[in-house]
């Protein structure tokens, strides 16, 4: 990870612990983490990585009924305002992340089948 400003975390739920073990000793103070891992909270990420570094959590959603998509974003307290994207995402409280991925009208499996 070196001196990377942004580190994106993407793993399936059952691979998250393995990912954390592989990278936690390489974390530097300048690293900002962005997670697109469903079901893994900011608190869990910080705990698994043993870090106080800033963490943002994105939850993309494609609604097939409305033919529209959105992404909810939550920032940890340590995420500086200057690092937040403006006008490109809807900021939501972490306990509302599941709302951005609500099941009604969403069928990602049909739109993006696993191959």
MOPAC internal coordinates of N, CA, C and O (Angstrom, degrees):
PM7 1SCF
backbone

  N    0.0000 0     0.00 0     0.00 0    0    0    0
  C    1.4433 1     0.00 0     0.00 0    1    0    0
  C    1.5122 1   110.83 1     0.00 0    2    1    0
  O    1.2310 1   121.09 1   153.98 1    3    2    1
  N    1.3010 1   115.51 1   -26.02 1    3    2    1
  C    1.4631 1   119.68 1   173.43 1    5    3    2
  C    1.5054 1   113.33 1    49.30 1    6    5    3
  O    1.2310 1   120.65 1    51.51 1    7    6    5
  N    1.2989 1   116.37 1  -128.49 1    7    6    5
  C    1.4572 1   122.01 1  -177.62 1    9    7    6
  C    1.5266 1   112.00 1  -100.21 1   10    9    7
  O    1.2310 1   119.92 1  -156.41 1   11   10    9
  N    1.3205 1   117.76 1    23.59 1   11   10    9
  C    1.4644 1   121.23 1   179.77 1   13   11   10
  C    1.5228 1   110.61 1   -58.95 1   14   13   11
  O    1.2310 1   120.90 1   -44.93 1   15   14   13
  N    1.3307 1   115.88 1   135.07 1   15   14   13
  C    1.4599 1   120.34 1   173.82 1   17   15   14
  C    1.5220 1   109.92 1   -74.31 1   18   17   15
  O    1.2310 1   120.45 1   135.78 1   19   18   17
  N    1.3289 1   116.75 1   -44.22 1   19   18   17
  C    1.4592 1   122.35 1  -175.97 1   21   19   18
  C    1.5235 1   110.46 1  -117.21 1   22   21   19
  O    1.2310 1   120.93 1   -47.36 1   23   22   21
  N    1.3228 1   115.82 1   132.64 1   23   22   21
  C    1.4583 1   122.36 1   176.01 1   25   23   22
  C    1.5231 1   106.40 1  -124.98 1   26   25   23
  O    1.2310 1   120.47 1   -60.35 1   27   26   25
  N    1.3312 1   116.70 1   119.65 1   27   26   25
  C    1.4556 1   121.30 1  -179.99 1   29   27   26
  C    1.5179 1   109.96 1   -92.88 1   30   29   27
  O    1.2310 1   120.84 1   -48.65 1   31   30   29
  N    1.3169 1   116.00 1   131.35 1   31   30   29
  C    1.4592 1   122.54 1  -179.85 1   33   31   30
  C    1.5269 1   108.66 1  -108.75 1   34   33   31
  O    1.2310 1   121.02 1   -59.30 1   35   34   33
  N    1.3111 1   115.65 1   120.70 1   35   34   33
  C    1.4639 1   120.91 1   178.26 1   37   35   34
  C    1.5165 1   107.95 1  -143.29 1   38   37   35
  O    1.2310 1   120.80 1   -62.58 1   39   38   37
  N    1.3092 1   116.07 1   117.42 1   39   38   37
  C    1.4659 1   121.30 1   179.38 1   41   39   38
  C    1.5133 1   108.18 1  -157.96 1   42   41   39
  O    1.2310 1   120.62 1   -23.39 1   43   42   41
  N    1.3045 1   116.42 1   156.61 1   43   42   41
  C    1.4615 1   120.44 1   173.41 1   45   43   42
  C    1.5273 1   107.50 1   -72.90 1   46   45   43
  O    1.2310 1   121.35 1   -25.27 1   47   46   45
  N    1.3137 1   115.03 1   154.73 1   47   46   45
  C    1.4643 1   121.09 1  -174.70 1   49   47   46
  C    1.5291 1   112.37 1   -50.32 1   50   49   47
  O    1.2310 1   120.30 1   136.87 1   51   50   49
  N    1.3241 1   117.04 1   -43.13 1   51   50   49
  C    1.4653 1   120.19 1  -176.35 1   53   51   50
  C    1.5261 1   113.28 1   -77.11 1   54   53   51
  O    1.2310 1   119.30 1   174.03 1   55   54   53
  N    1.3354 1   118.93 1    -5.97 1   55   54   53
  C    1.4639 1   122.43 1   178.08 1   57   55   54
  C    1.5261 1   113.54 1  -104.73 1   58   57   55
  O    1.2310 1   119.98 1   177.74 1   59   58   57
  N    1.3256 1   117.64 1    -2.26 1   59   58   57
  C    1.4641 1   121.48 1  -173.71 1   61   59   58
  C    1.5301 1   111.82 1   -63.27 1   62   61   59
  O    1.2310 1   119.58 1   134.92 1   63   62   61
  N    1.3149 1   118.41 1   -45.08 1   63   62   61
  C    1.4686 1   121.04 1   179.92 1   65   63   62
  C    1.5251 1   110.78 1   -59.55 1   66   65   63
  O    1.2310 1   120.18 1   136.77 1   67   66   65
  N    1.3201 1   117.25 1   -43.23 1   67   66   65
  C    1.4611 1   121.78 1   179.63 1   69   67   66
  C    1.5309 1   110.61 1   -63.25 1   70   69   67
  O    1.2310 1   120.67 1   137.03 1   71   70   69
  N    1.3375 1   116.32 1   -42.97 1   71   70   69
  C    1.4636 1   120.72 1   177.52 1   73   71   70
  C    1.5256 1   110.13 1   -59.91 1   74   73   71
  O    1.2310 1   120.30 1   132.64 1   75   74   73
  N    1.3253 1   117.03 1   -47.36 1   75   74   73
  C    1.4672 1   121.81 1  -178.99 1   77   75   74
  C    1.5260 1   110.86 1   -59.55 1   78   77   75
  O    1.2310 1   120.21 1   135.54 1   79   78   77
  N    1.3074 1   117.20 1   -44.46 1   79   78   77
  C    1.4702 1   121.19 1   179.86 1   81   79   78
  C    1.5268 1   111.75 1   -60.95 1   82   81   79
  O    1.2310 1   120.62 1   143.26 1   83   82   81
  N    1.3440 1   116.43 1   -36.74 1   83   82   81
  C    1.4697 1   119.95 1  -177.47 1   85   83   82
  C    1.5272 1   113.14 1   -73.82 1   86   85   83
  O    1.2310 1   119.89 1   151.42 1   87   86   85
  N    1.3289 1   117.82 1   -28.58 1   87   86   85
  C    1.4736 1   118.38 1  -173.15 1   89   87   86
  C    1.5220 1   115.39 1  -110.31 1   90   89   87
  O    1.2310 1   119.09 1   162.34 1   91   90   89
  N    1.3271 1   119.34 1   -17.66 1   91   90   89
  C    1.4704 1   119.59 1  -170.68 1   93   91   90
  C    1.5266 1   114.11 1   -61.40 1   94   93   91
  O    1.2310 1   119.25 1   152.17 1   95   94   93
  N    1.3128 1   119.03 1   -27.83 1   95   94   93
  C    1.4656 1   120.62 1   178.51 1   97   95   94
  C    1.5290 1   112.72 1   -81.53 1   98   97   95
  O    1.2310 1   120.31 1   174.79 1   99   98   97
  N    1.3233 1   117.01 1    -5.21 1   99   98   97
  C    1.4700 1   121.54 1  -178.53 1  101   99   98
  C    1.5313 1   112.17 1  -105.41 1  102  101   99
  O    1.2310 1   120.30 1  -178.58 1  103  102  101
  N    1.3164 1   117.03 1     1.42 1  103  102  101
  C    1.4661 1   121.24 1  -177.02 1  105  103  102
  C    1.5189 1   110.58 1   -70.27 1  106  105  103
  O    1.2310 1   121.54 1   -43.85 1  107  106  105
  N    1.3377 1   114.67 1   136.15 1  107  106  105
  C    1.4629 1   122.37 1   178.21 1  109  107  106
  C    1.5312 1   108.20 1  -118.77 1  110  109  107
  O    1.2310 1   120.10 1   -21.44 1  111  110  109
  N    1.3260 1   117.42 1   158.56 1  111  110  109
  C    1.4711 1   120.54 1  -177.34 1  113  111  110
  C    1.5333 1   114.04 1   -58.53 1  114  113  111
  O    1.2310 1   119.81 1   151.44 1  115  114  113
  N    1.3260 1   117.96 1   -28.56 1  115  114  113
  C    1.4733 1   120.12 1  -177.15 1  117  115  114
  C    1.5271 1   113.57 1   -82.07 1  118  117  115
  O    1.2310 1   119.47 1   173.68 1  119  118  117
  N    1.3194 1   118.62 1    -6.32 1  119  118  117
  C    1.4624 1   121.64 1  -179.48 1  121  119  118
  C    1.5304 1   111.58 1   -73.74 1  122  121  119
  O    1.2310 1   121.11 1   -51.45 1  123  122  121
  N    1.3248 1   115.49 1   128.55 1  123  122  121
  C    1.4628 1   123.13 1   171.43 1  125  123  122
  C    1.5279 1   105.70 1  -111.57 1  126  125  123
  O    1.2310 1   119.97 1   -50.36 1  127  126  125
  N    1.3251 1   117.66 1   129.64 1  127  126  125
  C    1.4510 1   121.02 1  -176.74 1  129  127  126
  C    1.5215 1   111.15 1  -100.92 1  130  129  127
  O    1.2310 1   121.13 1   -42.00 1  131  130  129
  N    1.3247 1   115.44 1   138.00 1  131  130  129
  C    1.4570 1   122.04 1   173.74 1  133  131  130
  C    1.5173 1   107.02 1  -124.30 1  134  133  131
  O    1.2310 1   120.89 1   -60.09 1  135  134  133
  N    1.3234 1   115.89 1   119.91 1  135  134  133
  C    1.4556 1   121.76 1  -177.36 1  137  135  134
  C    1.5172 1   110.96 1  -103.96 1  138  137  135
  O    1.2310 1   120.86 1   -43.68 1  139  138  137
  N    1.3250 1   115.97 1   136.32 1  139  138  137
  C    1.4659 1   121.19 1   169.13 1  141  139  138
  C    1.5286 1   108.41 1  -120.85 1  142  141  139
  O    1.2310 1   121.22 1  -147.42 1  143  142  141
  N    1.3338 1   115.28 1    32.58 1  143  142  141
  C    1.4603 1   121.88 1  -178.39 1  145  143  142
  C    1.5267 1   109.62 1   -94.33 1  146  145  143
  O    1.2310 1   120.63 1   -64.09 1  147  146  145
  N    1.3148 1   116.41 1   115.91 1  147  146  145
  C    1.4643 1   121.55 1  -179.32 1  149  147  146
  C    1.5244 1   110.87 1   -65.59 1  150  149  147
  O    1.2310 1   121.08 1   -43.80 1  151  150  149
  N    1.3178 1   115.53 1   136.20 1  151  150  149
  C    1.4567 1   121.05 1   174.10 1  153  151  150
  C    1.5151 1   116.46 1    79.14 1  154  153  151
  O    1.2310 1   119.47 1  -174.51 1  155  154  153
  N    1.3334 1   118.61 1     5.49 1  155  154  153
  C    1.4612 1   121.96 1   179.94 1  157  155  154
  C    1.5272 1   107.47 1  -113.44 1  158  157  155
  O    1.2310 1   120.34 1   -67.20 1  159  158  157
  N    1.3249 1   116.96 1   112.80 1  159  158  157
  C    1.4630 1   121.63 1  -176.18 1  161  159  158
  C    1.5313 1   112.08 1   -75.88 1  162  161  159
  O    1.2310 1   121.24 1   -15.54 1  163  162  161
  N    1.3115 1   115.23 1   164.46 1  163  162  161
  C    1.4635 1   121.24 1   176.11 1  165  163  162
  C    1.5251 1   109.85 1   -58.67 1  166  165  163
  O    1.2310 1   120.60 1   136.79 1  167  166  165
  N    1.3280 1   116.47 1   -43.21 1  167  166  165
  C    1.4694 1   120.42 1   178.74 1  169  167  166
  C    1.5312 1   110.54 1   -59.19 1  170  169  167
  O    1.2310 1   120.06 1   135.19 1  171  170  169
  N    1.3250 1   117.49 1   -44.81 1  171  170  169
  C    1.4626 1   120.81 1   178.83 1  173  171  170
  C    1.5266 1   111.41 1   -62.05 1  174  173  171
  O    1.2310 1   120.21 1   137.78 1  175  174  173
  N    1.3160 1   117.20 1   -42.22 1  175  174  173
  C    1.4709 1   121.48 1   179.65 1  177  175  174
  C    1.5249 1   109.82 1   -61.56 1  178  177  175
  O    1.2310 1   120.49 1   130.25 1  179  178  177
  N    1.3325 1   116.66 1   -49.75 1  179  178  177
  C    1.4595 1   120.47 1  -179.57 1  181  179  178
  C    1.5259 1   111.76 1   -61.36 1  182  181  179
  O    1.2310 1   120.79 1   141.48 1  183  182  181
  N    1.3234 1   116.09 1   -38.52 1  183  182  181
  C    1.4648 1   120.46 1   179.25 1  185  183  182
  C    1.5271 1   110.72 1   -67.71 1  186  185  183
  O    1.2310 1   120.27 1   131.07 1  187  186  185
  N    1.3268 1   117.08 1   -48.93 1  187  186  185
  C    1.4698 1   120.35 1  -178.55 1  189  187  186
  C    1.5297 1   112.11 1   -62.74 1  190  189  187
  O    1.2310 1   120.87 1   143.69 1  191  190  189
  N    1.3489 1   115.95 1   -36.31 1  191  190  189
  C    1.4583 1   120.02 1  -179.44 1  193  191  190
  C    1.5247 1   112.05 1   -88.00 1  194  193  191
  O    1.2310 1   120.46 1   171.12 1  195  194  193
  N    1.3364 1   116.73 1    -8.88 1  195  194  193
  C    1.4590 1   121.57 1  -178.48 1  197  195  194
  C    1.5283 1   110.17 1    53.42 1  198  197  195
  O    1.2310 1   121.17 1  -125.92 1  199  198  197
  N    1.3347 1   115.36 1    54.08 1  199  198  197
  C    1.4502 1   120.44 1  -176.06 1  201  199  198
  C    1.5215 1   111.67 1  -139.65 1  202  201  199
  O    1.2310 1   121.06 1   -26.06 1  203  202  201
  N    1.3240 1   115.57 1   153.94 1  203  202  201
  C    1.4618 1   122.37 1   172.25 1  205  203  202
  C    1.5286 1   109.64 1  -105.69 1  206  205  203
  O    1.2310 1   120.38 1  -175.14 1  207  206  205
  N    1.3369 1   116.88 1     4.86 1  207  206  205
  C    1.4628 1   121.20 1  -179.73 1  209  207  206
  C    1.5330 1   110.82 1   -57.87 1  210  209  207
  O    1.2310 1   120.34 1   -24.99 1  211  210  209
  N    1.3393 1   116.95 1   155.01 1  211  210  209
  C    1.4583 1   120.72 1   178.61 1  213  211  210
  C    1.5365 1   111.49 1   -63.31 1  214  213  211
  O    1.2310 1   121.56 1   -39.49 1  215  214  213
  N    1.3408 1   114.62 1   140.51 1  215  214  213
  C    1.4627 1   121.12 1   178.59 1  217  215  214
  C    1.5242 1   108.66 1  -132.95 1  218  217  215
  O    1.2310 1   120.75 1   -47.61 1  219  218  217
  N    1.3263 1   116.17 1   132.39 1  219  218  217
  C    1.4631 1   122.13 1   171.53 1  221  219  218
  C    1.5186 1   106.97 1  -114.57 1  222  221  219
  O    1.2310 1   121.03 1   -35.81 1  223  222  221
  N    1.3188 1   115.63 1   144.19 1  223  222  221
  C    1.4608 1   120.16 1  -179.92 1  225  223  222
  C    1.5213 1   108.48 1  -121.85 1  226  225  223
  O    1.2310 1   120.73 1   -58.01 1  227  226  225
  N    1.3251 1   116.21 1   121.99 1  227  226  225
  C    1.4584 1   122.41 1   178.55 1  229  227  226
  C    1.5176 1   109.88 1  -105.81 1  230  229  227
  O    1.2310 1   120.58 1   -39.63 1  231  230  229
  N    1.3292 1   116.51 1   140.37 1  231  230  229
  C    1.4447 1   120.30 1   175.32 1  233  231  230
  C    1.5294 1   108.15 1  -131.32 1  234  233  231
  O    1.2310 1   120.73 1   -83.43 1  235  234  233
  N    1.3374 1   116.21 1    96.57 1  235  234  233
  C    1.4719 1   119.75 1   178.69 1  237  235  234
  C    1.5261 1   110.96 1   -74.98 1  238  237  235
  O    1.2310 1   120.97 1   -27.11 1  239  238  237
  N    1.3115 1   115.75 1   152.89 1  239  238  237
  C    1.4506 1   122.25 1  -179.11 1  241  239  238
  C    1.5212 1   108.47 1  -148.33 1  242  241  239
  O    1.2310 1   120.06 1   -44.95 1  243  242  241
  N    1.3105 1   117.49 1   135.05 1  243  242  241
  C    1.4605 1   121.99 1   172.74 1  245  243  242
  C    1.5184 1   107.12 1  -117.78 1  246  245  243
  O    1.2310 1   120.34 1   -60.24 1  247  246  245
  N    1.3202 1   116.96 1   119.76 1  247  246  245
  C    1.4510 1   122.18 1  -179.14 1  249  247  246
  C    1.5182 1   108.27 1   -97.82 1  250  249  247
  O    1.2310 1   119.96 1   -70.74 1  251  250  249
  N    1.3348 1   117.67 1   109.26 1  251  250  249
  C    1.4543 1   119.60 1  -175.81 1  253  251  250
  C    1.5237 1   112.74 1   -74.96 1  254  253  251
  O    1.2310 1   119.90 1   156.51 1  255  254  253
  N    1.3272 1   117.80 1   -23.49 1  255  254  253
  C    1.4621 1   119.28 1   178.13 1  257  255  254
  C    1.5313 1   111.15 1   -70.70 1  258  257  255
  O    1.2310 1   120.77 1   137.13 1  259  258  257
  N    1.3244 1   116.14 1   -42.87 1  259  258  257
  C    1.4670 1   120.80 1  -178.84 1  261  259  258
  C    1.5226 1   112.96 1   -89.83 1  262  261  259
  O    1.2310 1   120.56 1   169.28 1  263  262  261
  N    1.3338 1   116.54 1   -10.72 1  263  262  261
  C    1.4627 1   121.37 1  -177.08 1  265  263  262
  C    1.5333 1   110.82 1    56.06 1  266  265  263
  O    1.2310 1   122.14 1  -133.98 1  267  266  265
  N    1.3258 1   113.51 1    46.02 1  267  266  265
  C    1.4595 1   119.96 1  -178.79 1  269  267  266
  C    1.5224 1   107.76 1  -145.87 1  270  269  267
  O    1.2310 1   120.86 1   -27.29 1  271  270  269
  N    1.3039 1   115.96 1   152.71 1  271  270  269
  C    1.4571 1   119.10 1   177.66 1  273  271  270
  C    1.5272 1   109.62 1  -126.30 1  274  273  271
  O    1.2310 1   121.59 1   -17.12 1  275  274  273
  N    1.3196 1   114.56 1   162.88 1  275  274  273
  C    1.4603 1   120.73 1   176.06 1  277  275  274
  C    1.5193 1   107.73 1  -152.51 1  278  277  275
  O    1.2310 1   120.96 1   -17.99 1  279  278  277
  N    1.3068 1   115.77 1   162.01 1  279  278  277
  C    1.4564 1   121.11 1   176.05 1  281  279  278
  C    1.5127 1   108.19 1  -132.39 1  282  281  279
  O    1.2310 1   120.91 1   -55.55 1  283  282  281
  N    1.3281 1   115.87 1   124.45 1  283  282  281
  C    1.4640 1   120.84 1   174.63 1  285  283  282
  C    1.5223 1   108.06 1   -88.42 1  286  285  283
  O    1.2310 1   120.58 1   -35.22 1  287  286  285
  N    1.3238 1   116.49 1   144.78 1  287  286  285
  C    1.4654 1   120.20 1   179.97 1  289  287  286
  C    1.5286 1   109.47 1  -135.29 1  290  289  287
  O    1.2310 1   121.44 1   -41.46 1  291  290  289
  N    1.3171 1   114.85 1   138.54 1  291  290  289
  C    1.4647 1   122.30 1   177.23 1  293  291  290
  C    1.5199 1   107.51 1  -127.94 1  294  293  291
  O    1.2310 1   120.12 1   -41.66 1  295  294  293
  N    1.3167 1   117.38 1   138.34 1  295  294  293
  C    1.4606 1   122.17 1   179.57 1  297  295  294
  C    1.5256 1   110.38 1  -113.96 1  298  297  295
  O    1.2310 1   120.20 1   -38.03 1  299  298  297
  N    1.3189 1   117.23 1   141.97 1  299  298  297
  C    1.4638 1   120.37 1   172.09 1  301  299  298
  C    1.5191 1   108.48 1   -69.69 1  302  301  299
  O    1.2310 1   121.04 1   -17.85 1  303  302  301
  N    1.3365 1   115.62 1   162.15 1  303  302  301
  C    1.4654 1   120.32 1  -178.62 1  305  303  302
  C    1.5276 1   112.02 1   -58.21 1  306  305  303
  O    1.2310 1   120.22 1   148.89 1  307  306  305
  N    1.3123 1   117.19 1   -31.11 1  307  306  305
  C    1.4647 1   121.08 1  -175.21 1  309  307  306
  C    1.5288 1   113.35 1   -82.76 1  310  309  307
  O    1.2310 1   119.85 1  -177.12 1  311  310  309
  N    1.3222 1   117.89 1     2.88 1  311  310  309
  C    1.4612 1   121.22 1  -179.08 1  313  311  310
  C    1.5284 1   108.91 1   -82.91 1  314  313  311
  O    1.2310 1   120.26 1   -64.46 1  315  314  313
  N    1.3171 1   117.10 1   115.54 1  315  314  313
  C    1.4682 1   121.96 1  -177.03 1  317  315  314
  C    1.5267 1   111.01 1   -68.36 1  318  317  315
  O    1.2310 1   120.60 1   -36.97 1  319  318  317
  N    1.3310 1   116.46 1   143.03 1  319  318  317
  C    1.4675 1   121.61 1   179.58 1  321  319  318
  C    1.5252 1   112.02 1   -54.46 1  322  321  319
  O    1.2310 1   120.09 1   143.72 1  323  322  321
  N    1.3090 1   117.42 1   -36.28 1  323  322  321
  C    1.4674 1   120.27 1  -176.56 1  325  323  322
  C    1.5201 1   112.90 1   -68.14 1  326  325  323
  O    1.2310 1   120.02 1   164.20 1  327  326  325
  N    1.3210 1   117.57 1   -15.80 1  327  326  325
  C    1.4605 1   120.90 1   179.24 1  329  327  326
  C    1.5282 1   113.01 1   -95.29 1  330  329  327
  O    1.2310 1   120.35 1   173.74 1  331  330  329
  N    1.3175 1   116.94 1    -6.26 1  331  330  329
  C    1.4524 1   120.31 1  -178.86 1  333  331  330
  C    1.5290 1   110.49 1   -82.02 1  334  333  331
  O    1.2310 1   120.97 1   -39.61 1  335  334  333
  N    1.3380 1   115.76 1   140.39 1  335  334  333
  C    1.4671 1   120.59 1   175.99 1  337  335  334
  C    1.5208 1   108.17 1   -72.92 1  338  337  335
  O    1.2310 1   120.27 1   -42.53 1  339  338  337
  N    1.3164 1   117.10 1   137.47 1  339  338  337
  C    1.4538 1   120.55 1   179.46 1  341  339  338
  C    1.5201 1   110.70 1  -106.02 1  342  341  339
  O    1.2310 1   120.74 1   -43.21 1  343  342  341
  N    1.3193 1   116.19 1   136.79 1  343  342  341
  C    1.4656 1   123.60 1   175.75 1  345  343  342
  C    1.5244 1   114.36 1    60.70 1  346  345  343
  O    1.2310 1   119.58 1  -159.42 1  347  346  345
  N    1.3102 1   118.40 1    20.58 1  347  346  345
  C    1.4615 1   119.04 1   178.94 1  349  347  346
  C    1.5163 1   112.31 1  -122.21 1  350  349  347
  O    1.2310 1   120.27 1   174.65 1  351  350  349
  N    1.3183 1   117.09 1    -5.35 1  351  350  349
  C    1.4600 1   120.50 1   179.69 1  353  351  350
  C    1.5163 1   108.53 1  -152.41 1  354  353  351
  O    1.2310 1   121.19 1   -22.68 1  355  354  353
  N    1.3082 1   115.34 1   157.32 1  355  354  353
  C    1.4508 1   121.79 1   176.31 1  357  355  354
  C    1.5159 1   108.05 1   -94.98 1  358  357  355
  O    1.2310 1   120.24 1   -61.23 1  359  358  357
  N    1.3226 1   117.14 1   118.77 1  359  358  357
  C    1.4602 1   119.61 1   177.90 1  361  359  358
  C    1.5195 1   108.94 1   -80.54 1  362  361  359
  O    1.2310 1   121.05 1   -50.42 1  363  362  361
  N    1.3289 1   115.60 1   129.58 1  363  362  361
  C    1.4593 1   120.86 1  -179.70 1  365  363  362
  C    1.5206 1   109.36 1  -130.57 1  366  365  363
  O    1.2310 1   120.61 1   -26.35 1  367  366  365
  N    1.3267 1   116.45 1   153.65 1  367  366  365
  C    1.4596 1   120.64 1   174.52 1  369  367  366
  C    1.5209 1   108.17 1   -64.68 1  370  369  367
  O    1.2310 1   120.10 1   -33.04 1  371  370  369
  N    1.3307 1   117.42 1   146.96 1  371  370  369
  C    1.4627 1   119.66 1  -175.31 1  373  371  370
  C    1.5190 1   112.42 1   -58.79 1  374  373  371
  O    1.2310 1   119.93 1   143.74 1  375  374  373
  N    1.3274 1   117.73 1   -36.26 1  375  374  373
  C    1.4641 1   118.50 1  -179.23 1  377  375  374
  C    1.5274 1   112.16 1   -71.37 1  378  377  375
  O    1.2310 1   120.11 1   177.32 1  379  378  377
  N    1.3246 1   117.39 1    -2.68 1  379  378  377
  C    1.4648 1   122.20 1   175.43 1  381  379  378
  C    1.5233 1   112.52 1  -105.71 1  382  381  379
  O    1.2310 1   119.83 1  -176.46 1  383  382  381
  N    1.3367 1   117.92 1     3.54 1  383  382  381
  C    1.4737 1   120.57 1   179.67 1  385  383  382
  C    1.5207 1   111.46 1   -56.50 1  386  385  383
  O    1.2310 1   120.18 1   140.64 1  387  386  385
  N    1.3270 1   117.26 1   -39.36 1  387  386  385
  C    1.4540 1   119.24 1  -178.13 1  389  387  386
  C    1.5228 1   111.57 1   -62.88 1  390  389  387
  O    1.2310 1   119.98 1   154.84 1  391  390  389
  N    1.3333 1   117.64 1   -25.16 1  391  390  389
  C    1.4512 1   120.82 1   178.27 1  393  391  390
  C    1.5265 1   110.28 1   -67.05 1  394  393  391
  O    1.2310 1   120.05 1   144.48 1  395  394  393
  N    1.3323 1   117.51 1   -35.52 1  395  394  393
  C    1.4622 1   119.81 1  -179.61 1  397  395  394
  C    1.5252 1   111.43 1   -70.57 1  398  397  395
  O    1.2310 1   120.57 1   161.32 1  399  398  397
  N    1.3015 1   116.52 1   -18.68 1  399  398  397
  C    1.4639 1   120.41 1   178.41 1  401  399  398
  C    1.5255 1   110.12 1  -114.83 1  402  401  399
  O    1.2310 1   120.69 1  -151.85 1  403  402  401
  N    1.3267 1   116.29 1    28.15 1  403  402  401
  C    1.4594 1   119.15 1  -176.65 1  405  403  402
  C    1.5178 1   110.81 1   -59.52 1  406  405  403
  O    1.2310 1   121.67 1   -31.09 1  407  406  405
  N    1.2773 1   114.40 1   148.91 1  407  406  405
  C    1.4548 1   120.93 1  -172.64 1  409  407  406
  C    1.5218 1   113.13 1   -74.57 1  410  409  407
  O    1.2310 1   119.75 1   145.82 1  411  410  409
  N    1.2935 1   118.09 1   -34.18 1  411  410  409
  C    1.4583 1   120.32 1  -175.48 1  413  411  410
  C    1.5247 1   111.01 1   -61.45 1  414  413  411
  O    1.2310 1   120.51 1   -59.29 1  415  414  413
  N    1.3043 1   116.63 1   120.71 1  415  414  413
  C    1.4572 1   121.69 1   178.90 1  417  415  414
  C    1.5040 1   114.03 1    82.43 1  418  417  415
  O    1.2310 1   119.75 1  -179.39 1  419  418  417
  N    1.3104 1   118.09 1     0.61 1  419  418  417
  C    1.4520 1   121.34 1  -178.35 1  421  419  418
  C    1.5175 1   109.43 1  -114.15 1  422  421  419
  O    1.2310 1   121.16 1   -47.85 1  423  422  421
  N    1.3085 1   115.39 1   132.15 1  423  422  421
  C    1.4553 1   119.18 1   176.78 1  425  423  422
  C    1.5147 1   108.48 1  -146.02 1  426  425  423
  O    1.2310 1   120.96 1  -109.20 1  427  426  425
  N    1.3169 1   115.77 1    70.80 1  427  426  425
  C    1.4633 1   120.71 1  -178.17 1  429  427  426
  C    1.5115 1   111.55 1   -61.64 1  430  429  427
  O    1.2310 1   119.93 1   147.07 1  431  430  429
  N    1.3219 1   117.74 1   -32.93 1  431  430  429
  C    1.4653 1   120.11 1  -178.79 1  433  431  430
  C    1.5168 1   110.90 1   -62.35 1  434  433  431
  O    1.2310 1   120.08 1   143.45 1  435  434  433
  N    1.3096 1   117.44 1   -36.55 1  435  434  433
  C    1.4652 1   120.13 1   179.02 1  437  435  434
  C    1.5270 1   110.79 1   -73.95 1  438  437  435
  O    1.2310 1   120.72 1   141.02 1  439  438  437
  N    1.3458 1   116.24 1   -38.98 1  439  438  437
  C    1.4684 1   119.96 1  -178.05 1  441  439  438
  C    1.5149 1   113.29 1   -76.70 1  442  441  439
  O    1.2310 1   120.30 1   148.27 1  443  442  441
  N    1.3173 1   117.03 1   -31.73 1  443  442  441
  C    1.4584 1   121.82 1  -176.15 1  445  443  442
  C    1.5225 1   109.68 1  -132.32 1  446  445  443
  O    1.2310 1   120.18 1  -107.42 1  447  446  445
  N    1.3217 1   117.26 1    72.58 1  447  446  445
  C    1.4775 1   118.48 1  -176.76 1  449  447  446
  C    1.5228 1   112.48 1   -65.35 1  450  449  447
  O    1.2310 1   121.32 1   -33.23 1  451  450  449
  N    1.3290 1   115.08 1   146.77 1  451  450  449
  C    1.4798 1   119.98 1   174.43 1  453  451  450
  C    1.5103 1   109.06 1   -70.71 1  454  453  451
  O    1.2310 1   120.40 1   -38.96 1  455  454  453
  N    1.3064 1   116.84 1   141.04 1  455  454  453
  C    1.4600 1   120.63 1   179.59 1  457  455  454
  C    1.4911 1   110.31 1  -117.93 1  458  457  455
  O    1.2310 1   120.10 1   180.00 1  459  458  457

